[in-house]
Structures are given as structure tokens and as C-alpha cells.
């Protein structure tokens, strides 16, 4: 049986091209059916956490007419960081990665973005920032993940017009979009679900940076939880990779976003333009309020909001969107 290559959206700047993915064992990483109902949906979700990866697999990136070779890590993850010797076109483009099995080439196509020249970048969390997930209630979160298919999962009201306006903010050409990233503590297991959900709701097409892949049923019960340091590291990497952009960070108060974004603002005092934090409970959290006020004291525009209509009004007020 042939191994399975899973490619994720990559990204490039003037000097470097980065693409990545996983190599899975056969029959463990098929196309899951996110439109099945109840128990059939639950089975599809659980299958995403029962995958088996292939360590040390030979992987080849096709780049400038040559094949660049690397090997997958112990968890089947691979990543190519390639210095650029010639300028890439702006916008979304395709890349190809292959592996071999019994002498037969297995080749897959992925996409990457080199954002058009501009001044704005956007980094958003996922769960309870735009996707209603009930992260504060573990049992409810797991129930919804298992028994609500992609058609019945909810998105917060007015998120779509807000994110669409942000994606074209400052652009004269409607086909040009700002750099958009979804950085989450959800695992790579949920990549296909997230990309299909965002496409279904016309959210900006973004690069996803998620948490290390999980390969057991026990991992499912702690999905999205645990240490969130990886989010800080990934956000820091984005800000360093595109240092000329002014960033807006969007998150919620269900876990650590206010404090994470506070730390980012302290380290990048001239890079972050605005911070948005969604209120997920009946009232604002006192510790989150302290973090938001501290962010504001550093000259960053802040909005701690209950409804996205408030966030839209704030974005207009500070001139972020028209």
C-alpha cells in the first residue's frame, strides 16, 4: 500500500520559501467525510486522531527545475526552508512534493503565498475567535466536535464581513489580499476540517500554523489544550519573516490569547497595530482586562468585544478598514 502525502499551505518572502507537510501510513489519512451526521461524523473525527505517520521518509520538493531532498521527522512531519535566488511572483501559486514507494513516485500539489506588496498582516486564532467551539467547557467542546458536522458548526455573527474587510484593507485591487494566518492550538489532524470550514464561510484563504500532530485516541480528549508556547513561537516567526508589515492580532479570552498577545506586543513594540479579543463568557475577565489595558498603554489599538459588530466599528474608527 502506498504512503499518503499531506501538504499544507506554504509561504514565501523576498528571500525564503517555506513549505511543509506530513507523510502517513496507508489507509490512515484518507479524505474524511465532514458532512456525515452524528455517529458517522464522530467516526470520521476519531479516525483523524488514529493516523500513523512515517518517520525518516524520503521527500522531494520540485523547485526551479530540480528536486530537493529531505527526510521526515520522527512524527512524519517535513519542512523545506529554501533560500530564493530569483524573485517569485506575488499571490498564490502551486508547489509539488513527492515521495517514492517500491520505485513508484507519489506526487502531490500544494499551494503557497507570496503576499502582494503592502503594509498589513493579520494573525487570527480559530476556536472561539471565529469558530464557535466552547473551549471553556471541555465536554461540550468534544461533543460538538464529534456530533456536529461541518454544516452544523457555527460561526460568530459578523465575523465574515469583518475578516473580508481586513483581508482587502488598504488594497486598491480587489484581487490582492493581505497576508492572513490562522495560528491555533488545534492539531494538524484538524487541518482539512479547518480549511473546508473557512472556505465554506468565505473567510480569507490563509496559511495555517497548528500544533504537532496527534496519533492516539487519548490525544483526542485533550485536543487544543496543554501548553500554548508553540503559538507564541509561530507568531514570533511570522512577524520576523515579514518584518515590514503592521499586524493585527485576533483572539479570544477562553484561554491564553490576551496574555500571549501582550507578550508579542512587548517584544515587537512597533510592529503590532491592533489587538482584538472576543469575550466568550457573560462578562469580561478581570485578568484579560488587565492584559488588554497594558497592551493599550503601549500604543496598540485594542478592542475587547462581545459581538463582531463592535470589532467592525472599532476597525473603522481607527482607520483599519473603510
C-alpha atoms as a printed R data frame, in Angstrom:
    type eleno elety resid chain resno       x      y       z
1   ATOM     1    CA   UNK     A     1   0.000  0.000   0.000
2   ATOM     2    CA   UNK     A     2   1.212  3.483  -0.880
3   ATOM     3    CA   UNK     A     3   2.058  6.083   1.781
4   ATOM     4    CA   UNK     A     4  -0.001  9.280   1.854
5   ATOM     5    CA   UNK     A     5   1.467 12.757   1.392
6   ATOM     6    CA   UNK     A     6  -0.406 15.617   3.057
7   ATOM     7    CA   UNK     A     7   0.721 19.112   2.027
8   ATOM     8    CA   UNK     A     8  -0.144 22.348   3.798
9   ATOM     9    CA   UNK     A     9  -0.253 25.936   2.578
10  ATOM    10    CA   UNK     A    10   3.222 27.408   2.472
11  ATOM    11    CA   UNK     A    11   4.542 30.953   2.278
12  ATOM    12    CA   UNK     A    12   7.416 32.988   0.871
13  ATOM    13    CA   UNK     A    13   9.052 36.395   1.169
14  ATOM    14    CA   UNK     A    14  11.793 38.003  -0.932
15  ATOM    15    CA   UNK     A    15  14.479 35.704   0.428
16  ATOM    16    CA   UNK     A    16  12.963 32.388   1.532
17  ATOM    17    CA   UNK     A    17  10.346 29.845   0.506
18  ATOM    18    CA   UNK     A    18   8.793 27.578   3.184
19  ATOM    19    CA   UNK     A    19   6.531 24.573   2.576
20  ATOM    20    CA   UNK     A    20   5.681 21.633   4.843
21  ATOM    21    CA   UNK     A    21   3.509 18.572   5.345
22  ATOM    22    CA   UNK     A    22   3.278 15.033   6.720
23  ATOM    23    CA   UNK     A    23   3.866 11.513   5.453
24  ATOM    24    CA   UNK     A    24   1.272  8.991   6.666
25  ATOM    25    CA   UNK     A    25   0.982  5.242   6.534
26  ATOM    26    CA   UNK     A    26  -1.568  3.846   4.059
27  ATOM    27    CA   UNK     A    27  -5.278  3.861   4.927
28  ATOM    28    CA   UNK     A    28  -4.801  6.206   7.868
29  ATOM    29    CA   UNK     A    29  -5.054  9.612   6.233
30  ATOM    30    CA   UNK     A    30  -7.839  9.368   3.684
31  ATOM    31    CA   UNK     A    31 -10.268 12.126   2.808
32  ATOM    32    CA   UNK     A    32 -12.583 12.371   5.792
33  ATOM    33    CA   UNK     A    33 -16.292 12.908   5.321
34  ATOM    34    CA   UNK     A    34 -17.129 16.040   7.266
35  ATOM    35    CA   UNK     A    35 -20.735 16.146   6.084
36  ATOM    36    CA   UNK     A    36 -21.835 12.887   7.704
37  ATOM    37    CA   UNK     A    37 -24.268 13.164  10.603
38  ATOM    38    CA   UNK     A    38 -23.867 12.278  14.259
39  ATOM    39    CA   UNK     A    39 -22.171  8.900  14.769
40  ATOM    40    CA   UNK     A    40 -20.800  8.759  11.232
41  ATOM    41    CA   UNK     A    41 -19.337 12.202  11.750
42  ATOM    42    CA   UNK     A    42 -17.891 11.095  15.099
43  ATOM    43    CA   UNK     A    43 -16.238  8.131  13.417
44  ATOM    44    CA   UNK     A    44 -14.636 10.415  10.814
45  ATOM    45    CA   UNK     A    45 -13.346 12.759  13.521
46  ATOM    46    CA   UNK     A    46 -11.908  9.945  15.612
47  ATOM    47    CA   UNK     A    47 -10.187  8.500  12.543
48  ATOM    48    CA   UNK     A    48  -8.286 11.789  12.252
49  ATOM    49    CA   UNK     A    49  -6.644 11.033  15.597
50  ATOM    50    CA   UNK     A    50  -5.837  7.385  14.800
51  ATOM    51    CA   UNK     A    51  -3.433  8.142  11.964
52  ATOM    52    CA   UNK     A    52   0.053  6.657  11.798
53  ATOM    53    CA   UNK     A    53   2.961  8.656  10.469
54  ATOM    54    CA   UNK     A    54   6.123  7.531   8.669
55  ATOM    55    CA   UNK     A    55   9.398  8.767  10.173
56  ATOM    56    CA   UNK     A    56  12.555  9.309   8.105
57  ATOM    57    CA   UNK     A    57  10.673  9.050   4.813
58  ATOM    58    CA   UNK     A    58  12.432 10.417   1.719
59  ATOM    59    CA   UNK     A    59  10.633 13.520   0.482
60  ATOM    60    CA   UNK     A    60  11.400 15.648  -2.586
61  ATOM    61    CA   UNK     A    61  10.417 19.240  -3.377
62  ATOM    62    CA   UNK     A    62  10.349 20.324  -7.024
63  ATOM    63    CA   UNK     A    63  11.915 23.781  -7.147
64  ATOM    64    CA   UNK     A    64  13.425 25.683 -10.078
65  ATOM    65    CA   UNK     A    65  13.565 22.560 -12.200
66  ATOM    66    CA   UNK     A    66  15.392 20.399  -9.646
67  ATOM    67    CA   UNK     A    67  14.338 18.039  -6.856
68  ATOM    68    CA   UNK     A    68  15.457 18.987  -3.359
69  ATOM    69    CA   UNK     A    69  15.666 16.042  -0.968
70  ATOM    70    CA   UNK     A    70  14.886 15.891   2.737
71  ATOM    71    CA   UNK     A    71  13.513 13.323   5.191
72  ATOM    72    CA   UNK     A    72  10.525 13.414   7.520
73  ATOM    73    CA   UNK     A    73  10.985 13.833  11.268
74  ATOM    74    CA   UNK     A    74  10.005 11.231  13.864
75  ATOM    75    CA   UNK     A    75   6.348 12.305  13.690
76  ATOM    76    CA   UNK     A    76   6.226 12.182   9.888
77  ATOM    77    CA   UNK     A    77   6.469 15.967   9.589
78  ATOM    78    CA   UNK     A    78   8.692 17.505   6.933
79  ATOM    79    CA   UNK     A    79   9.597 21.083   6.144
80  ATOM    80    CA   UNK     A    80  11.578 22.742   3.356
81  ATOM    81    CA   UNK     A    81  13.127 26.165   4.054
82  ATOM    82    CA   UNK     A    82  14.676 27.157   0.733
83  ATOM    83    CA   UNK     A    83  16.675 30.363   0.089
84  ATOM    84    CA   UNK     A    84  15.473 32.170  -3.023
85  ATOM    85    CA   UNK     A    85  17.894 33.077  -5.786
86  ATOM    86    CA   UNK     A    86  15.244 34.562  -8.055
87  ATOM    87    CA   UNK     A    87  12.066 36.514  -7.429
88  ATOM    88    CA   UNK     A    88   8.767 34.647  -7.183
89  ATOM    89    CA   UNK     A    89   5.508 36.098  -8.422
90  ATOM    90    CA   UNK     A    90   3.102 37.602  -5.899
91  ATOM    91    CA   UNK     A    91  -0.096 35.871  -4.824
92  ATOM    92    CA   UNK     A    92  -0.980 32.191  -4.519
93  ATOM    93    CA   UNK     A    93   0.924 29.597  -6.538
94  ATOM    94    CA   UNK     A    94   1.424 25.820  -6.649
95  ATOM    95    CA   UNK     A    95   4.273 23.666  -5.424
96  ATOM    96    CA   UNK     A    96   4.872 19.921  -5.758
97  ATOM    97    CA   UNK     A    97   6.280 17.367  -3.325
98  ATOM    98    CA   UNK     A    98   6.860 13.682  -3.960
99  ATOM    99    CA   UNK     A    99   7.970 10.512  -2.254
100 ATOM   100    CA   UNK     A   100   8.625  7.026  -3.604
101 ATOM   101    CA   UNK     A   101   7.188  3.607  -2.789
102 ATOM   102    CA   UNK     A   102   8.622  0.456  -4.399
103 ATOM   103    CA   UNK     A   103  10.130  2.624  -7.109
104 ATOM   104    CA   UNK     A   104   6.831  4.384  -7.880
105 ATOM   105    CA   UNK     A   105   6.597  8.152  -7.456
106 ATOM   106    CA   UNK     A   106   3.775  9.563  -5.301
107 ATOM   107    CA   UNK     A   107   3.372 13.254  -6.152
108 ATOM   108    CA   UNK     A   108   1.058 15.841  -4.607
109 ATOM   109    CA   UNK     A   109   0.329 19.502  -5.271
110 ATOM   110    CA   UNK     A   110   0.211 22.131  -2.546
111 ATOM   111    CA   UNK     A   111  -0.168 25.904  -2.585
112 ATOM   112    CA   UNK     A   112   1.859 28.739  -1.118
113 ATOM   113    CA   UNK     A   113   1.552 32.512  -0.980
114 ATOM   114    CA   UNK     A   114   3.909 35.376  -1.506
115 ATOM   115    CA   UNK     A   115   1.744 38.258  -0.277
116 ATOM   116    CA   UNK     A   116   1.478 41.191  -2.671
117 ATOM   117    CA   UNK     A   117   3.447 44.238  -1.569
118 ATOM   118    CA   UNK     A   118   1.534 46.025   1.150
119 ATOM   119    CA   UNK     A   119   1.646 47.166   4.741
120 ATOM   120    CA   UNK     A   120  -0.808 44.987   6.692
121 ATOM   121    CA   UNK     A   121  -0.753 41.447   8.094
122 ATOM   122    CA   UNK     A   122  -3.365 39.579  10.121
123 ATOM   123    CA   UNK     A   123  -2.993 36.707  12.593
124 ATOM   124    CA   UNK     A   124  -6.102 35.043  13.997
125 ATOM   125    CA   UNK     A   125  -6.834 32.274  16.437
126 ATOM   126    CA   UNK     A   126  -9.573 29.811  15.404
127 ATOM   127    CA   UNK     A   127 -11.550 28.204  18.251
128 ATOM   128    CA   UNK     A   128 -13.948 30.697  19.851
129 ATOM   129    CA   UNK     A   129 -12.395 33.509  17.834
130 ATOM   130    CA   UNK     A   130 -14.397 32.806  14.677
131 ATOM   131    CA   UNK     A   131 -15.437 29.134  15.082
132 ATOM   132    CA   UNK     A   132 -17.865 28.541  17.970
133 ATOM   133    CA   UNK     A   133 -16.108 25.759  19.925
134 ATOM   134    CA   UNK     A   134 -16.953 26.206  23.636
135 ATOM   135    CA   UNK     A   135 -13.316 25.747  24.612
136 ATOM   136    CA   UNK     A   136 -14.086 26.714  28.214
137 ATOM   137    CA   UNK     A   137 -16.282 23.599  28.553
138 ATOM   138    CA   UNK     A   138 -14.252 20.502  27.601
139 ATOM   139    CA   UNK     A   139 -17.205 18.084  27.449
140 ATOM   140    CA   UNK     A   140 -19.297 20.436  25.327
141 ATOM   141    CA   UNK     A   141 -16.336 21.095  23.044
142 ATOM   142    CA   UNK     A   142 -15.754 17.366  22.463
143 ATOM   143    CA   UNK     A   143 -19.462 16.715  21.937
144 ATOM   144    CA   UNK     A   144 -19.694 19.409  19.262
145 ATOM   145    CA   UNK     A   145 -16.508 18.215  17.570
146 ATOM   146    CA   UNK     A   146 -17.838 14.659  17.428
147 ATOM   147    CA   UNK     A   147 -21.519 15.093  16.679
148 ATOM   148    CA   UNK     A   148 -21.809 18.370  14.755
149 ATOM   149    CA   UNK     A   149 -20.692 18.085  11.167
150 ATOM   150    CA   UNK     A   150 -19.169 20.897   9.131
151 ATOM   151    CA   UNK     A   151 -22.616 22.095   8.020
152 ATOM   152    CA   UNK     A   152 -23.931 22.453  11.563
153 ATOM   153    CA   UNK     A   153 -20.835 24.021  13.149
154 ATOM   154    CA   UNK     A   154 -21.482 27.675  13.908
155 ATOM   155    CA   UNK     A   155 -19.518 30.801  13.137
156 ATOM   156    CA   UNK     A   156 -19.906 34.016  15.124
157 ATOM   157    CA   UNK     A   157 -22.171 36.642  13.599
158 ATOM   158    CA   UNK     A   158 -20.435 39.356  11.534
159 ATOM   159    CA   UNK     A   159 -17.051 37.605  11.599
160 ATOM   160    CA   UNK     A   160 -17.105 37.067   7.840
161 ATOM   161    CA   UNK     A   161 -17.653 40.712   6.794
162 ATOM   162    CA   UNK     A   162 -15.041 41.819   9.340
163 ATOM   163    CA   UNK     A   163 -12.397 39.355   8.140
164 ATOM   164    CA   UNK     A   164 -13.191 40.010   4.473
165 ATOM   165    CA   UNK     A   165 -12.781 43.749   5.032
166 ATOM   166    CA   UNK     A   166  -9.474 43.147   6.826
167 ATOM   167    CA   UNK     A   167  -8.208 40.911   4.026
168 ATOM   168    CA   UNK     A   168  -8.554 43.735   1.479
169 ATOM   169    CA   UNK     A   169  -7.790 46.679   3.814
170 ATOM   170    CA   UNK     A   170  -5.535 49.216   2.150
171 ATOM   171    CA   UNK     A   171  -5.749 47.443  -1.213
172 ATOM   172    CA   UNK     A   172  -6.664 49.194  -4.433
173 ATOM   173    CA   UNK     A   173  -7.063 45.934  -6.335
174 ATOM   174    CA   UNK     A   174  -9.793 43.616  -5.072
175 ATOM   175    CA   UNK     A   175  -7.911 40.537  -6.264
176 ATOM   176    CA   UNK     A   176  -4.999 41.404  -3.980
177 ATOM   177    CA   UNK     A   177  -5.275 40.267  -0.381
178 ATOM   178    CA   UNK     A   178  -3.246 40.957   2.735
179 ATOM   179    CA   UNK     A   179  -1.171 38.268   4.439
180 ATOM   180    CA   UNK     A   180  -3.529 36.218   6.645
181 ATOM   181    CA   UNK     A   181  -2.513 33.491   9.113
182 ATOM   182    CA   UNK     A   182  -4.573 31.209  11.346
183 ATOM   183    CA   UNK     A   183  -2.432 30.212  14.332
184 ATOM   184    CA   UNK     A   184  -4.105 27.775  16.713
185 ATOM   185    CA   UNK     A   185  -3.586 25.154  19.401
186 ATOM   186    CA   UNK     A   186  -5.650 22.791  17.272
187 ATOM   187    CA   UNK     A   187  -3.506 19.967  15.919
188 ATOM   188    CA   UNK     A   188  -2.548 19.273  12.305
189 ATOM   189    CA   UNK     A   189  -5.122 16.446  12.471
190 ATOM   190    CA   UNK     A   190  -7.835 19.100  12.032
191 ATOM   191    CA   UNK     A   191  -6.220 20.877   9.064
192 ATOM   192    CA   UNK     A   192  -8.664 19.584   6.442
193 ATOM   193    CA   UNK     A   193 -11.682 20.395   8.595
194 ATOM   194    CA   UNK     A   194 -10.451 23.953   9.228
195 ATOM   195    CA   UNK     A   195  -9.643 24.686   5.580
196 ATOM   196    CA   UNK     A   196 -13.029 23.339   4.456
197 ATOM   197    CA   UNK     A   197 -14.871 25.291   7.162
198 ATOM   198    CA   UNK     A   198 -13.141 28.589   6.313
199 ATOM   199    CA   UNK     A   199 -13.781 28.059   2.586
200 ATOM   200    CA   UNK     A   200 -17.443 27.221   3.247
201 ATOM   201    CA   UNK     A   201 -17.905 30.523   5.087
202 ATOM   202    CA   UNK     A   202 -15.834 32.648   2.670
203 ATOM   203    CA   UNK     A   203 -13.236 33.525   5.275
204 ATOM   204    CA   UNK     A   204  -9.857 34.710   3.938
205 ATOM   205    CA   UNK     A   205  -7.658 31.990   2.482
206 ATOM   206    CA   UNK     A   206  -4.831 31.795   4.980
207 ATOM   207    CA   UNK     A   207  -1.694 29.938   5.919
208 ATOM   208    CA   UNK     A   208  -2.387 27.647   8.892
209 ATOM   209    CA   UNK     A   209   0.172 27.051  11.628
210 ATOM   210    CA   UNK     A   210  -1.097 24.392  14.026
211 ATOM   211    CA   UNK     A   211   0.116 22.180  16.865
212 ATOM   212    CA   UNK     A   212   2.078 18.923  16.474
213 ATOM   213    CA   UNK     A   213   0.116 16.024  15.055
214 ATOM   214    CA   UNK     A   214  -1.540 13.528  17.421
215 ATOM   215    CA   UNK     A   215  -1.716  9.799  16.769
216 ATOM   216    CA   UNK     A   216  -3.803  8.214  19.506
217 ATOM   217    CA   UNK     A   217  -7.373  8.235  20.755
218 ATOM   218    CA   UNK     A   218  -6.254  9.564  24.141
219 ATOM   219    CA   UNK     A   219  -4.808 12.614  22.379
220 ATOM   220    CA   UNK     A   220  -8.269 13.407  21.051
221 ATOM   221    CA   UNK     A   221  -9.611 14.015  24.551
222 ATOM   222    CA   UNK     A   222  -7.065 16.793  25.161
223 ATOM   223    CA   UNK     A   223  -7.222 18.333  21.684
224 ATOM   224    CA   UNK     A   224  -6.450 22.047  21.669
225 ATOM   225    CA   UNK     A   225  -5.322 22.026  25.286
226 ATOM   226    CA   UNK     A   226  -1.992 21.935  27.085
227 ATOM   227    CA   UNK     A   227   0.967 24.236  26.501
228 ATOM   228    CA   UNK     A   228   0.366 27.178  24.171
229 ATOM   229    CA   UNK     A   229   4.003 28.245  23.801
230 ATOM   230    CA   UNK     A   230   4.005 26.985  20.232
231 ATOM   231    CA   UNK     A   231   1.558 29.771  19.321
232 ATOM   232    CA   UNK     A   232   3.940 32.411  20.624
233 ATOM   233    CA   UNK     A   233   6.831 30.854  18.694
234 ATOM   234    CA   UNK     A   234   4.821 30.714  15.460
235 ATOM   235    CA   UNK     A   235   3.543 34.281  15.781
236 ATOM   236    CA   UNK     A   236   7.072 35.490  16.524
237 ATOM   237    CA   UNK     A   237   8.282 33.653  13.411
238 ATOM   238    CA   UNK     A   238   5.630 35.319  11.206
239 ATOM   239    CA   UNK     A   239   6.478 38.802  12.486
240 ATOM   240    CA   UNK     A   240  10.160 38.148  11.843
241 ATOM   241    CA   UNK     A   241   9.501 36.596   8.411
242 ATOM   242    CA   UNK     A   242   7.505 39.639   7.235
243 ATOM   243    CA   UNK     A   243   9.077 42.412   9.360
244 ATOM   244    CA   UNK     A   244   7.803 45.307   7.210
245 ATOM   245    CA   UNK     A   245   4.126 44.595   7.920
246 ATOM   246    CA   UNK     A   246   1.892 46.179  10.559
247 ATOM   247    CA   UNK     A   247  -0.009 43.352  12.264
248 ATOM   248    CA   UNK     A   248  -3.457 42.936  13.732
249 ATOM   249    CA   UNK     A   249  -3.887 40.047  16.191
250 ATOM   250    CA   UNK     A   250  -7.326 38.491  16.702
251 ATOM   251    CA   UNK     A   251  -8.142 36.076  19.529
252 ATOM   252    CA   UNK     A   252 -10.473 35.401  22.452
253 ATOM   253    CA   UNK     A   253 -10.431 35.206  26.235
254 ATOM   254    CA   UNK     A   254 -11.244 31.481  26.551
255 ATOM   255    CA   UNK     A   255  -7.588 30.522  27.082
256 ATOM   256    CA   UNK     A   256  -4.329 32.475  26.800
257 ATOM   257    CA   UNK     A   257  -4.674 34.851  23.853
258 ATOM   258    CA   UNK     A   258  -4.753 38.122  25.869
259 ATOM   259    CA   UNK     A   259  -1.515 37.276  27.672
260 ATOM   260    CA   UNK     A   260   0.119 35.767  24.598
261 ATOM   261    CA   UNK     A   261  -0.647 38.887  22.552
262 ATOM   262    CA   UNK     A   262   0.530 41.092  25.410
263 ATOM   263    CA   UNK     A   263   3.932 39.362  25.267
264 ATOM   264    CA   UNK     A   264   4.063 39.719  21.475
265 ATOM   265    CA   UNK     A   265   3.408 43.464  21.762
266 ATOM   266    CA   UNK     A   266   6.200 43.813  24.341
267 ATOM   267    CA   UNK     A   267   8.724 42.179  22.004
268 ATOM   268    CA   UNK     A   268   7.506 43.886  18.808
269 ATOM   269    CA   UNK     A   269   6.610 47.393  20.061
270 ATOM   270    CA   UNK     A   270   6.387 48.995  16.605
271 ATOM   271    CA   UNK     A   271   5.021 46.039  14.635
272 ATOM   272    CA   UNK     A   272   1.574 45.348  16.150
273 ATOM   273    CA   UNK     A   273  -1.090 47.847  15.076
274 ATOM   274    CA   UNK     A   274  -4.189 46.427  16.799
275 ATOM   275    CA   UNK     A   275  -5.376 43.587  19.058
276 ATOM   276    CA   UNK     A   276  -8.912 42.155  19.116
277 ATOM   277    CA   UNK     A   277 -10.091 39.874  21.926
278 ATOM   278    CA   UNK     A   278 -13.524 38.218  21.814
279 ATOM   279    CA   UNK     A   279 -15.409 37.920  25.126
280 ATOM   280    CA   UNK     A   280 -16.576 34.298  25.392
281 ATOM   281    CA   UNK     A   281 -18.387 34.406  28.745
282 ATOM   282    CA   UNK     A   282 -21.196 36.525  30.185
283 ATOM   283    CA   UNK     A   283 -18.742 39.130  31.429
284 ATOM   284    CA   UNK     A   284 -15.216 40.295  30.682
285 ATOM   285    CA   UNK     A   285 -12.438 38.520  32.577
286 ATOM   286    CA   UNK     A   286 -10.550 40.700  35.041
287 ATOM   287    CA   UNK     A   287  -7.124 39.289  34.112
288 ATOM   288    CA   UNK     A   288  -7.857 39.695  30.424
289 ATOM   289    CA   UNK     A   289  -8.891 43.315  31.063
290 ATOM   290    CA   UNK     A   290  -5.551 43.973  32.745
291 ATOM   291    CA   UNK     A   291  -3.680 42.495  29.768
292 ATOM   292    CA   UNK     A   292  -5.753 44.487  27.254
293 ATOM   293    CA   UNK     A   293  -5.189 47.740  29.162
294 ATOM   294    CA   UNK     A   294  -1.469 47.031  29.293
295 ATOM   295    CA   UNK     A   295  -1.415 46.427  25.539
296 ATOM   296    CA   UNK     A   296  -3.233 49.728  25.018
297 ATOM   297    CA   UNK     A   297  -0.686 51.536  27.213
298 ATOM   298    CA   UNK     A   298   1.988 50.512  24.677
299 ATOM   299    CA   UNK     A   299   0.215 52.451  21.949
300 ATOM   300    CA   UNK     A   300  -1.576 49.482  20.374
301 ATOM   301    CA   UNK     A   301  -5.248 49.902  19.476
302 ATOM   302    CA   UNK     A   302  -7.312 47.348  21.436
303 ATOM   303    CA   UNK     A   303 -10.879 46.076  21.325
304 ATOM   304    CA   UNK     A   304 -12.264 43.636  23.907
305 ATOM   305    CA   UNK     A   305 -15.644 42.864  22.388
306 ATOM   306    CA   UNK     A   306 -18.681 40.614  22.754
307 ATOM   307    CA   UNK     A   307 -20.074 40.920  19.214
308 ATOM   308    CA   UNK     A   308 -18.131 41.272  15.976
309 ATOM   309    CA   UNK     A   309 -20.210 44.344  15.113
310 ATOM   310    CA   UNK     A   310 -18.253 46.116  17.878
311 ATOM   311    CA   UNK     A   311 -14.982 44.965  16.317
312 ATOM   312    CA   UNK     A   312 -16.073 46.232  12.889
313 ATOM   313    CA   UNK     A   313 -16.983 49.634  14.332
314 ATOM   314    CA   UNK     A   314 -13.612 49.808  16.086
315 ATOM   315    CA   UNK     A   315 -11.721 48.871  12.902
316 ATOM   316    CA   UNK     A   316 -13.500 51.688  11.051
317 ATOM   317    CA   UNK     A   317 -12.831 54.127  13.883
318 ATOM   318    CA   UNK     A   318  -9.065 53.540  13.829
319 ATOM   319    CA   UNK     A   319  -8.928 53.607  10.034
320 ATOM   320    CA   UNK     A   320  -8.052 49.936   9.640
321 ATOM   321    CA   UNK     A   321 -10.993 49.350   7.287
322 ATOM   322    CA   UNK     A   322 -13.237 51.696   5.324
